[in-house]
Amino acid sequence: MSHSFTKLWIHTILETKNRQELIDYAIEKQLYDCIREELNELGCPR
């Protein structure tokens, strides 16, 4: 039986209109850690 494997690489860039800062510096690290944790749980490589 034949198998085929596919890798889909996605590069995400988050940016706001006019580069307006919407993420408060007080929670920035916590937010990025949460996103990183979710991606790791989904099996996304770094």
Summary of the structure (lengths in Angstrom):
residues: 46
radius of gyration: 16.0
end to end distance: 32.0
largest distance: 53.9
contacts: 40
relative contact order: 0.08
helix: 43%
strand: 0%
